[in-house]
Each structure stands twice: as structure tokens, then as C-alpha cells.
């Protein structure tokens, strides 16, 4: 990851369909708030990544 990327601890996130895209409103633990706009295809790819990560964690826990 690039050095100029800031990492935030998630406090909450909410999603909503807006016209032809999806918006995810995010609030960080420090109070920083922002929105992410994404297409359904982008979120499908993200969900695939998250499922792979979570499935890997489950396999690690079972050992």
C-alpha cells in the first residue's frame, strides 16, 4: 500500500442505493466521516475478497 494512505479504525458503516451506484457512509473511531461510491461490480469483487479472507480466518481457527 502507498505510504500516503491513512488507516482508520471503523466505528460504523451504512450502505444505500443511490441512482445507479451504491454509497457506503463510513465513520471512523476518531470521528472522521466519508462516503465511498461504488458500482455493483466493484462491490461484488470486494465481497469476494472479504469472503476469501473470512474463510481463511475460519480455517485457521479450526486448526
mmJSON file of the N, C-alpha and C atoms, coordinates in Angstrom:
{"data_MODEL":{"atom_site":{
"group_PDB":["ATOM","ATOM","ATOM","ATOM","ATOM","ATOM","ATOM","ATOM","ATOM","ATOM","ATOM","ATOM","ATOM","ATOM","ATOM","ATOM","ATOM","ATOM","ATOM","ATOM","ATOM","ATOM","ATOM","ATOM","ATOM","ATOM","ATOM","ATOM","ATOM","ATOM","ATOM","ATOM","ATOM","ATOM","ATOM","ATOM","ATOM","ATOM","ATOM","ATOM","ATOM","ATOM","ATOM","ATOM","ATOM","ATOM","ATOM","ATOM","ATOM","ATOM","ATOM","ATOM","ATOM","ATOM","ATOM","ATOM","ATOM","ATOM","ATOM","ATOM","ATOM","ATOM","ATOM","ATOM","ATOM","ATOM","ATOM","ATOM","ATOM","ATOM","ATOM","ATOM","ATOM","ATOM","ATOM","ATOM","ATOM","ATOM","ATOM","ATOM","ATOM","ATOM","ATOM","ATOM","ATOM","ATOM","ATOM","ATOM","ATOM","ATOM","ATOM","ATOM","ATOM","ATOM","ATOM","ATOM","ATOM","ATOM","ATOM","ATOM","ATOM","ATOM","ATOM","ATOM","ATOM","ATOM","ATOM","ATOM","ATOM","ATOM","ATOM","ATOM","ATOM","ATOM","ATOM","ATOM","ATOM","ATOM","ATOM","ATOM","ATOM","ATOM","ATOM","ATOM","ATOM","ATOM","ATOM","ATOM","ATOM","ATOM","ATOM","ATOM","ATOM","ATOM","ATOM","ATOM","ATOM","ATOM","ATOM","ATOM","ATOM","ATOM","ATOM","ATOM","ATOM","ATOM","ATOM","ATOM","ATOM","ATOM","ATOM","ATOM","ATOM","ATOM","ATOM","ATOM","ATOM","ATOM","ATOM","ATOM","ATOM","ATOM","ATOM","ATOM","ATOM","ATOM","ATOM","ATOM","ATOM","ATOM","ATOM","ATOM","ATOM","ATOM","ATOM","ATOM","ATOM","ATOM","ATOM","ATOM","ATOM","ATOM","ATOM","ATOM","ATOM","ATOM","ATOM","ATOM","ATOM"],
"id":[1,2,3,4,5,6,7,8,9,10,11,12,13,14,15,16,17,18,19,20,21,22,23,24,25,26,27,28,29,30,31,32,33,34,35,36,37,38,39,40,41,42,43,44,45,46,47,48,49,50,51,52,53,54,55,56,57,58,59,60,61,62,63,64,65,66,67,68,69,70,71,72,73,74,75,76,77,78,79,80,81,82,83,84,85,86,87,88,89,90,91,92,93,94,95,96,97,98,99,100,101,102,103,104,105,106,107,108,109,110,111,112,113,114,115,116,117,118,119,120,121,122,123,124,125,126,127,128,129,130,131,132,133,134,135,136,137,138,139,140,141,142,143,144,145,146,147,148,149,150,151,152,153,154,155,156,157,158,159,160,161,162,163,164,165,166,167,168,169,170,171,172,173,174,175,176,177,178,179,180,181,182,183,184,185,186,187,188,189],
"type_symbol":["N","C","C","N","C","C","N","C","C","N","C","C","N","C","C","N","C","C","N","C","C","N","C","C","N","C","C","N","C","C","N","C","C","N","C","C","N","C","C","N","C","C","N","C","C","N","C","C","N","C","C","N","C","C","N","C","C","N","C","C","N","C","C","N","C","C","N","C","C","N","C","C","N","C","C","N","C","C","N","C","C","N","C","C","N","C","C","N","C","C","N","C","C","N","C","C","N","C","C","N","C","C","N","C","C","N","C","C","N","C","C","N","C","C","N","C","C","N","C","C","N","C","C","N","C","C","N","C","C","N","C","C","N","C","C","N","C","C","N","C","C","N","C","C","N","C","C","N","C","C","N","C","C","N","C","C","N","C","C","N","C","C","N","C","C","N","C","C","N","C","C","N","C","C","N","C","C","N","C","C","N","C","C","N","C","C","N","C","C"],
"label_atom_id":["N","CA","C","N","CA","C","N","CA","C","N","CA","C","N","CA","C","N","CA","C","N","CA","C","N","CA","C","N","CA","C","N","CA","C","N","CA","C","N","CA","C","N","CA","C","N","CA","C","N","CA","C","N","CA","C","N","CA","C","N","CA","C","N","CA","C","N","CA","C","N","CA","C","N","CA","C","N","CA","C","N","CA","C","N","CA","C","N","CA","C","N","CA","C","N","CA","C","N","CA","C","N","CA","C","N","CA","C","N","CA","C","N","CA","C","N","CA","C","N","CA","C","N","CA","C","N","CA","C","N","CA","C","N","CA","C","N","CA","C","N","CA","C","N","CA","C","N","CA","C","N","CA","C","N","CA","C","N","CA","C","N","CA","C","N","CA","C","N","CA","C","N","CA","C","N","CA","C","N","CA","C","N","CA","C","N","CA","C","N","CA","C","N","CA","C","N","CA","C","N","CA","C","N","CA","C","N","CA","C","N","CA","C","N","CA","C","N","CA","C"],
"label_alt_id":[null,null,null,null,null,null,null,null,null,null,null,null,null,null,null,null,null,null,null,null,null,null,null,null,null,null,null,null,null,null,null,null,null,null,null,null,null,null,null,null,null,null,null,null,null,null,null,null,null,null,null,null,null,null,null,null,null,null,null,null,null,null,null,null,null,null,null,null,null,null,null,null,null,null,null,null,null,null,null,null,null,null,null,null,null,null,null,null,null,null,null,null,null,null,null,null,null,null,null,null,null,null,null,null,null,null,null,null,null,null,null,null,null,null,null,null,null,null,null,null,null,null,null,null,null,null,null,null,null,null,null,null,null,null,null,null,null,null,null,null,null,null,null,null,null,null,null,null,null,null,null,null,null,null,null,null,null,null,null,null,null,null,null,null,null,null,null,null,null,null,null,null,null,null,null,null,null,null,null,null,null,null,null,null,null,null,null,null,null],
"label_comp_id":["UNK","UNK","UNK","UNK","UNK","UNK","UNK","UNK","UNK","UNK","UNK","UNK","UNK","UNK","UNK","UNK","UNK","UNK","UNK","UNK","UNK","UNK","UNK","UNK","UNK","UNK","UNK","UNK","UNK","UNK","UNK","UNK","UNK","UNK","UNK","UNK","UNK","UNK","UNK","UNK","UNK","UNK","UNK","UNK","UNK","UNK","UNK","UNK","UNK","UNK","UNK","UNK","UNK","UNK","UNK","UNK","UNK","UNK","UNK","UNK","UNK","UNK","UNK","UNK","UNK","UNK","UNK","UNK","UNK","UNK","UNK","UNK","UNK","UNK","UNK","UNK","UNK","UNK","UNK","UNK","UNK","UNK","UNK","UNK","UNK","UNK","UNK","UNK","UNK","UNK","UNK","UNK","UNK","UNK","UNK","UNK","UNK","UNK","UNK","UNK","UNK","UNK","UNK","UNK","UNK","UNK","UNK","UNK","UNK","UNK","UNK","UNK","UNK","UNK","UNK","UNK","UNK","UNK","UNK","UNK","UNK","UNK","UNK","UNK","UNK","UNK","UNK","UNK","UNK","UNK","UNK","UNK","UNK","UNK","UNK","UNK","UNK","UNK","UNK","UNK","UNK","UNK","UNK","UNK","UNK","UNK","UNK","UNK","UNK","UNK","UNK","UNK","UNK","UNK","UNK","UNK","UNK","UNK","UNK","UNK","UNK","UNK","UNK","UNK","UNK","UNK","UNK","UNK","UNK","UNK","UNK","UNK","UNK","UNK","UNK","UNK","UNK","UNK","UNK","UNK","UNK","UNK","UNK","UNK","UNK","UNK","UNK","UNK","UNK"],
"label_asym_id":["A","A","A","A","A","A","A","A","A","A","A","A","A","A","A","A","A","A","A","A","A","A","A","A","A","A","A","A","A","A","A","A","A","A","A","A","A","A","A","A","A","A","A","A","A","A","A","A","A","A","A","A","A","A","A","A","A","A","A","A","A","A","A","A","A","A","A","A","A","A","A","A","A","A","A","A","A","A","A","A","A","A","A","A","A","A","A","A","A","A","A","A","A","A","A","A","A","A","A","A","A","A","A","A","A","A","A","A","A","A","A","A","A","A","A","A","A","A","A","A","A","A","A","A","A","A","A","A","A","A","A","A","A","A","A","A","A","A","A","A","A","A","A","A","A","A","A","A","A","A","A","A","A","A","A","A","A","A","A","A","A","A","A","A","A","A","A","A","A","A","A","A","A","A","A","A","A","A","A","A","A","A","A","A","A","A","A","A","A"],
"label_entity_id":["1","1","1","1","1","1","1","1","1","1","1","1","1","1","1","1","1","1","1","1","1","1","1","1","1","1","1","1","1","1","1","1","1","1","1","1","1","1","1","1","1","1","1","1","1","1","1","1","1","1","1","1","1","1","1","1","1","1","1","1","1","1","1","1","1","1","1","1","1","1","1","1","1","1","1","1","1","1","1","1","1","1","1","1","1","1","1","1","1","1","1","1","1","1","1","1","1","1","1","1","1","1","1","1","1","1","1","1","1","1","1","1","1","1","1","1","1","1","1","1","1","1","1","1","1","1","1","1","1","1","1","1","1","1","1","1","1","1","1","1","1","1","1","1","1","1","1","1","1","1","1","1","1","1","1","1","1","1","1","1","1","1","1","1","1","1","1","1","1","1","1","1","1","1","1","1","1","1","1","1","1","1","1","1","1","1","1","1","1"],
"label_seq_id":[1,1,1,2,2,2,3,3,3,4,4,4,5,5,5,6,6,6,7,7,7,8,8,8,9,9,9,10,10,10,11,11,11,12,12,12,13,13,13,14,14,14,15,15,15,16,16,16,17,17,17,18,18,18,19,19,19,20,20,20,21,21,21,22,22,22,23,23,23,24,24,24,25,25,25,26,26,26,27,27,27,28,28,28,29,29,29,30,30,30,31,31,31,32,32,32,33,33,33,34,34,34,35,35,35,36,36,36,37,37,37,38,38,38,39,39,39,40,40,40,41,41,41,42,42,42,43,43,43,44,44,44,45,45,45,46,46,46,47,47,47,48,48,48,49,49,49,50,50,50,51,51,51,52,52,52,53,53,53,54,54,54,55,55,55,56,56,56,57,57,57,58,58,58,59,59,59,60,60,60,61,61,61,62,62,62,63,63,63],
"pdbx_PDB_ins_code":[null,null,null,null,null,null,null,null,null,null,null,null,null,null,null,null,null,null,null,null,null,null,null,null,null,null,null,null,null,null,null,null,null,null,null,null,null,null,null,null,null,null,null,null,null,null,null,null,null,null,null,null,null,null,null,null,null,null,null,null,null,null,null,null,null,null,null,null,null,null,null,null,null,null,null,null,null,null,null,null,null,null,null,null,null,null,null,null,null,null,null,null,null,null,null,null,null,null,null,null,null,null,null,null,null,null,null,null,null,null,null,null,null,null,null,null,null,null,null,null,null,null,null,null,null,null,null,null,null,null,null,null,null,null,null,null,null,null,null,null,null,null,null,null,null,null,null,null,null,null,null,null,null,null,null,null,null,null,null,null,null,null,null,null,null,null,null,null,null,null,null,null,null,null,null,null,null,null,null,null,null,null,null,null,null,null,null,null,null],
"Cartn_x":[0.843,0.0,0.889,0.411,1.174,1.402,2.516,2.862,1.927,1.25,0.384,-1.053,-1.272,-2.6,-2.784,-3.914,-4.229,-5.141,-4.843,-5.665,-6.541,-7.819,-8.776,-9.392,-9.673,-10.419,-11.908,-12.626,-14.039,-14.895,-15.753,-16.761,-18.078,-18.493,-19.709,-19.711,-20.49,-20.657,-22.085,-22.666,-24.026,-24.013,-24.838,-24.887,-26.277,-26.319,-27.6,-27.454,-28.532,-28.58,-28.918,-28.11,-28.356,-28.236,-29.347,-29.387,-28.736,-27.648,-27.026,-25.815,-25.612,-24.467,-24.87,-23.931,-24.148,-23.206,-23.703,-22.873,-22.724,-21.511,-21.228,-20.743,-21.526,-21.145,-20.349,-19.165,-18.248,-17.923,-17.887,-17.408,-16.293,-15.168,-14.024,-14.099,-13.329,-13.304,-12.94,-12.102,-11.683,-12.689,-13.831,-14.872,-14.808,-13.773,-13.673,-14.827,-15.509,-16.639,-16.379,-16.739,-16.612,-17.564,-17.759,-18.604,-17.771,-18.105,-17.494,-18.594,-18.353,-19.29,-18.74,-19.579,-19.132,-20.238,-19.82,-20.778,-21.038,-22.079,-22.377,-21.215,-20.591,-19.454,-18.279,-18.008,-16.918,-17.196,-18.444,-18.79,-18.804,-19.193,-19.112,-17.669,-16.737,-15.317,-14.838,-15.265,-14.885,-15.445,-16.692,-17.306,-16.538,-16.103,-15.316,-14.019,-13.353,-12.119,-12.392,-13.456,-13.781,-14.143,-14.899,-15.259,-14.011,-13.067,-11.82,-11.048,-10.973,-10.268,-10.959,-12.284,-13.025,-12.997,-13.078,-12.983,-11.607,-10.566,-9.225,-9.092,-9.72,-9.707,-10.416,-11.536,-12.284,-11.46,-10.735,-9.887,-8.759,-8.199,-7.131,-7.653,-8.884,-9.473,-9.741,-10.025,-10.367,-9.15,-7.955,-6.731,-6.337],
"Cartn_y":[-1.182,0.0,1.247,2.318,3.552,4.151,4.858,5.453,6.586,7.211,8.35,7.944,6.672,6.17,6.216,6.754,6.81,5.642,4.972,3.86,4.343,4.026,4.407,3.158,3.189,2.117,2.406,1.435,1.597,1.683,2.692,2.793,2.233,2.687,2.169,2.465,1.68,1.883,1.539,2.337,2.135,2.211,1.417,1.409,1.775,2.434,2.803,2.811,2.419,2.506,3.943,4.571,5.935,5.941,6.119,6.087,4.807,4.943,3.78,3.241,3.696,3.229,3.014,2.526,2.291,3.211,3.847,4.681,4.015,3.983,3.468,4.647,5.008,6.082,5.449,5.992,5.42,6.456,5.996,6.837,6.077,6.76,6.166,6.446,5.703,5.884,7.313,7.981,9.351,10.405,9.971,10.9,11.282,10.887,11.161,10.476,11.224,10.682,10.871,9.868,9.973,8.987,9.168,8.265,7.645,6.412,5.689,5.404,5.738,5.406,4.2,3.227,2.022,1.47,0.778,0.082,-1.296,-1.941,-3.298,-4.24,-4.082,-4.938,-4.741,-3.502,-3.233,-3.868,-3.78,-4.364,-5.884,-6.455,-7.915,-8.384,-7.664,-8.014,-7.873,-6.814,-6.614,-7.723,-8.102,-9.181,-10.488,-10.753,-11.942,-11.933,-10.777,-10.648,-10.879,-10.262,-10.399,-11.832,-12.501,-13.901,-14.781,-14.529,-15.29,-15.068,-13.841,-13.517,-14.175,-14.032,-14.592,-16.108,-16.722,-18.179,-18.651,-17.884,-18.22,-18.135,-17.128,-16.991,-18.161,-18.602,-19.722,-20.994,-21.182,-22.374,-22.349,-21.154,-21.01,-21.318,-20.882,-21.121,-22.601,-23.352,-24.767,-25.641,-25.111,-25.91,-25.972],
"Cartn_z":[0.0,0.0,0.0,-0.588,-0.668,0.718,0.859,2.149,2.547,1.577,1.879,2.188,2.49,2.825,4.333,4.775,6.201,6.55,7.64,8.114,9.265,9.191,10.223,10.83,12.123,12.781,12.575,12.049,11.722,12.971,13.021,14.081,13.563,12.364,11.751,10.265,9.538,8.102,7.727,6.85,6.367,4.847,4.201,2.736,2.248,1.078,0.466,-1.045,-1.74,-3.202,-3.57,-4.418,-4.87,-6.395,-7.057,-8.522,-9.044,-9.807,-10.438,-9.685,-8.446,-7.667,-6.211,-5.447,-4.023,-3.254,-2.21,-1.357,-0.002,0.482,1.819,2.649,3.653,4.57,5.707,5.949,6.925,7.995,9.244,10.335,11.043,11.213,11.889,13.389,14.17,15.624,16.019,15.207,15.542,15.103,14.545,14.121,12.654,11.935,10.505,9.79,8.906,8.161,6.672,5.891,4.446,3.787,2.471,1.696,0.587,0.268,-0.836,-1.846,-3.106,-4.187,-4.92,-5.178,-5.867,-6.753,-7.798,-8.65,-8.034,-8.504,-8.044,-8.349,-9.522,-9.881,-8.927,-8.559,-7.624,-6.265,-5.809,-4.519,-4.568,-5.695,-5.852,-5.715,-6.333,-6.232,-4.79,-4.113,-2.713,-1.837,-2.073,-1.292,-1.485,-2.711,-2.97,-2.17,-2.143,-1.351,0.131,0.635,2.059,2.419,1.559,1.816,1.863,0.958,0.948,2.244,2.677,3.928,5.115,5.198,6.326,6.316,5.148,5.055,5.505,5.184,5.622,7.124,7.741,9.202,9.859,9.272,9.822,9.76,8.667,8.53,9.55,9.791,10.789,12.187,12.48,13.805,14.056,12.993,13.129,13.412,13.116,13.294,14.743],
"occupancy":[1.0,1.0,1.0,1.0,1.0,1.0,1.0,1.0,1.0,1.0,1.0,1.0,1.0,1.0,1.0,1.0,1.0,1.0,1.0,1.0,1.0,1.0,1.0,1.0,1.0,1.0,1.0,1.0,1.0,1.0,1.0,1.0,1.0,1.0,1.0,1.0,1.0,1.0,1.0,1.0,1.0,1.0,1.0,1.0,1.0,1.0,1.0,1.0,1.0,1.0,1.0,1.0,1.0,1.0,1.0,1.0,1.0,1.0,1.0,1.0,1.0,1.0,1.0,1.0,1.0,1.0,1.0,1.0,1.0,1.0,1.0,1.0,1.0,1.0,1.0,1.0,1.0,1.0,1.0,1.0,1.0,1.0,1.0,1.0,1.0,1.0,1.0,1.0,1.0,1.0,1.0,1.0,1.0,1.0,1.0,1.0,1.0,1.0,1.0,1.0,1.0,1.0,1.0,1.0,1.0,1.0,1.0,1.0,1.0,1.0,1.0,1.0,1.0,1.0,1.0,1.0,1.0,1.0,1.0,1.0,1.0,1.0,1.0,1.0,1.0,1.0,1.0,1.0,1.0,1.0,1.0,1.0,1.0,1.0,1.0,1.0,1.0,1.0,1.0,1.0,1.0,1.0,1.0,1.0,1.0,1.0,1.0,1.0,1.0,1.0,1.0,1.0,1.0,1.0,1.0,1.0,1.0,1.0,1.0,1.0,1.0,1.0,1.0,1.0,1.0,1.0,1.0,1.0,1.0,1.0,1.0,1.0,1.0,1.0,1.0,1.0,1.0,1.0,1.0,1.0,1.0,1.0,1.0,1.0,1.0,1.0,1.0,1.0,1.0],
"B_iso_or_equiv":[0.0,0.0,0.0,0.0,0.0,0.0,0.0,0.0,0.0,0.0,0.0,0.0,0.0,0.0,0.0,0.0,0.0,0.0,0.0,0.0,0.0,0.0,0.0,0.0,0.0,0.0,0.0,0.0,0.0,0.0,0.0,0.0,0.0,0.0,0.0,0.0,0.0,0.0,0.0,0.0,0.0,0.0,0.0,0.0,0.0,0.0,0.0,0.0,0.0,0.0,0.0,0.0,0.0,0.0,0.0,0.0,0.0,0.0,0.0,0.0,0.0,0.0,0.0,0.0,0.0,0.0,0.0,0.0,0.0,0.0,0.0,0.0,0.0,0.0,0.0,0.0,0.0,0.0,0.0,0.0,0.0,0.0,0.0,0.0,0.0,0.0,0.0,0.0,0.0,0.0,0.0,0.0,0.0,0.0,0.0,0.0,0.0,0.0,0.0,0.0,0.0,0.0,0.0,0.0,0.0,0.0,0.0,0.0,0.0,0.0,0.0,0.0,0.0,0.0,0.0,0.0,0.0,0.0,0.0,0.0,0.0,0.0,0.0,0.0,0.0,0.0,0.0,0.0,0.0,0.0,0.0,0.0,0.0,0.0,0.0,0.0,0.0,0.0,0.0,0.0,0.0,0.0,0.0,0.0,0.0,0.0,0.0,0.0,0.0,0.0,0.0,0.0,0.0,0.0,0.0,0.0,0.0,0.0,0.0,0.0,0.0,0.0,0.0,0.0,0.0,0.0,0.0,0.0,0.0,0.0,0.0,0.0,0.0,0.0,0.0,0.0,0.0,0.0,0.0,0.0,0.0,0.0,0.0,0.0,0.0,0.0,0.0,0.0,0.0],
"pdbx_formal_charge":[null,null,null,null,null,null,null,null,null,null,null,null,null,null,null,null,null,null,null,null,null,null,null,null,null,null,null,null,null,null,null,null,null,null,null,null,null,null,null,null,null,null,null,null,null,null,null,null,null,null,null,null,null,null,null,null,null,null,null,null,null,null,null,null,null,null,null,null,null,null,null,null,null,null,null,null,null,null,null,null,null,null,null,null,null,null,null,null,null,null,null,null,null,null,null,null,null,null,null,null,null,null,null,null,null,null,null,null,null,null,null,null,null,null,null,null,null,null,null,null,null,null,null,null,null,null,null,null,null,null,null,null,null,null,null,null,null,null,null,null,null,null,null,null,null,null,null,null,null,null,null,null,null,null,null,null,null,null,null,null,null,null,null,null,null,null,null,null,null,null,null,null,null,null,null,null,null,null,null,null,null,null,null,null,null,null,null,null,null],
"auth_seq_id":[1,1,1,2,2,2,3,3,3,4,4,4,5,5,5,6,6,6,7,7,7,8,8,8,9,9,9,10,10,10,11,11,11,12,12,12,13,13,13,14,14,14,15,15,15,16,16,16,17,17,17,18,18,18,19,19,19,20,20,20,21,21,21,22,22,22,23,23,23,24,24,24,25,25,25,26,26,26,27,27,27,28,28,28,29,29,29,30,30,30,31,31,31,32,32,32,33,33,33,34,34,34,35,35,35,36,36,36,37,37,37,38,38,38,39,39,39,40,40,40,41,41,41,42,42,42,43,43,43,44,44,44,45,45,45,46,46,46,47,47,47,48,48,48,49,49,49,50,50,50,51,51,51,52,52,52,53,53,53,54,54,54,55,55,55,56,56,56,57,57,57,58,58,58,59,59,59,60,60,60,61,61,61,62,62,62,63,63,63],
"auth_comp_id":["UNK","UNK","UNK","UNK","UNK","UNK","UNK","UNK","UNK","UNK","UNK","UNK","UNK","UNK","UNK","UNK","UNK","UNK","UNK","UNK","UNK","UNK","UNK","UNK","UNK","UNK","UNK","UNK","UNK","UNK","UNK","UNK","UNK","UNK","UNK","UNK","UNK","UNK","UNK","UNK","UNK","UNK","UNK","UNK","UNK","UNK","UNK","UNK","UNK","UNK","UNK","UNK","UNK","UNK","UNK","UNK","UNK","UNK","UNK","UNK","UNK","UNK","UNK","UNK","UNK","UNK","UNK","UNK","UNK","UNK","UNK","UNK","UNK","UNK","UNK","UNK","UNK","UNK","UNK","UNK","UNK","UNK","UNK","UNK","UNK","UNK","UNK","UNK","UNK","UNK","UNK","UNK","UNK","UNK","UNK","UNK","UNK","UNK","UNK","UNK","UNK","UNK","UNK","UNK","UNK","UNK","UNK","UNK","UNK","UNK","UNK","UNK","UNK","UNK","UNK","UNK","UNK","UNK","UNK","UNK","UNK","UNK","UNK","UNK","UNK","UNK","UNK","UNK","UNK","UNK","UNK","UNK","UNK","UNK","UNK","UNK","UNK","UNK","UNK","UNK","UNK","UNK","UNK","UNK","UNK","UNK","UNK","UNK","UNK","UNK","UNK","UNK","UNK","UNK","UNK","UNK","UNK","UNK","UNK","UNK","UNK","UNK","UNK","UNK","UNK","UNK","UNK","UNK","UNK","UNK","UNK","UNK","UNK","UNK","UNK","UNK","UNK","UNK","UNK","UNK","UNK","UNK","UNK","UNK","UNK","UNK","UNK","UNK","UNK"],
"auth_asym_id":["A","A","A","A","A","A","A","A","A","A","A","A","A","A","A","A","A","A","A","A","A","A","A","A","A","A","A","A","A","A","A","A","A","A","A","A","A","A","A","A","A","A","A","A","A","A","A","A","A","A","A","A","A","A","A","A","A","A","A","A","A","A","A","A","A","A","A","A","A","A","A","A","A","A","A","A","A","A","A","A","A","A","A","A","A","A","A","A","A","A","A","A","A","A","A","A","A","A","A","A","A","A","A","A","A","A","A","A","A","A","A","A","A","A","A","A","A","A","A","A","A","A","A","A","A","A","A","A","A","A","A","A","A","A","A","A","A","A","A","A","A","A","A","A","A","A","A","A","A","A","A","A","A","A","A","A","A","A","A","A","A","A","A","A","A","A","A","A","A","A","A","A","A","A","A","A","A","A","A","A","A","A","A","A","A","A","A","A","A"],
"auth_atom_id":["N","CA","C","N","CA","C","N","CA","C","N","CA","C","N","CA","C","N","CA","C","N","CA","C","N","CA","C","N","CA","C","N","CA","C","N","CA","C","N","CA","C","N","CA","C","N","CA","C","N","CA","C","N","CA","C","N","CA","C","N","CA","C","N","CA","C","N","CA","C","N","CA","C","N","CA","C","N","CA","C","N","CA","C","N","CA","C","N","CA","C","N","CA","C","N","CA","C","N","CA","C","N","CA","C","N","CA","C","N","CA","C","N","CA","C","N","CA","C","N","CA","C","N","CA","C","N","CA","C","N","CA","C","N","CA","C","N","CA","C","N","CA","C","N","CA","C","N","CA","C","N","CA","C","N","CA","C","N","CA","C","N","CA","C","N","CA","C","N","CA","C","N","CA","C","N","CA","C","N","CA","C","N","CA","C","N","CA","C","N","CA","C","N","CA","C","N","CA","C","N","CA","C","N","CA","C","N","CA","C","N","CA","C","N","CA","C","N","CA","C"],
"pdbx_PDB_model_num":[1,1,1,1,1,1,1,1,1,1,1,1,1,1,1,1,1,1,1,1,1,1,1,1,1,1,1,1,1,1,1,1,1,1,1,1,1,1,1,1,1,1,1,1,1,1,1,1,1,1,1,1,1,1,1,1,1,1,1,1,1,1,1,1,1,1,1,1,1,1,1,1,1,1,1,1,1,1,1,1,1,1,1,1,1,1,1,1,1,1,1,1,1,1,1,1,1,1,1,1,1,1,1,1,1,1,1,1,1,1,1,1,1,1,1,1,1,1,1,1,1,1,1,1,1,1,1,1,1,1,1,1,1,1,1,1,1,1,1,1,1,1,1,1,1,1,1,1,1,1,1,1,1,1,1,1,1,1,1,1,1,1,1,1,1,1,1,1,1,1,1,1,1,1,1,1,1,1,1,1,1,1,1,1,1,1,1,1,1]
}}}
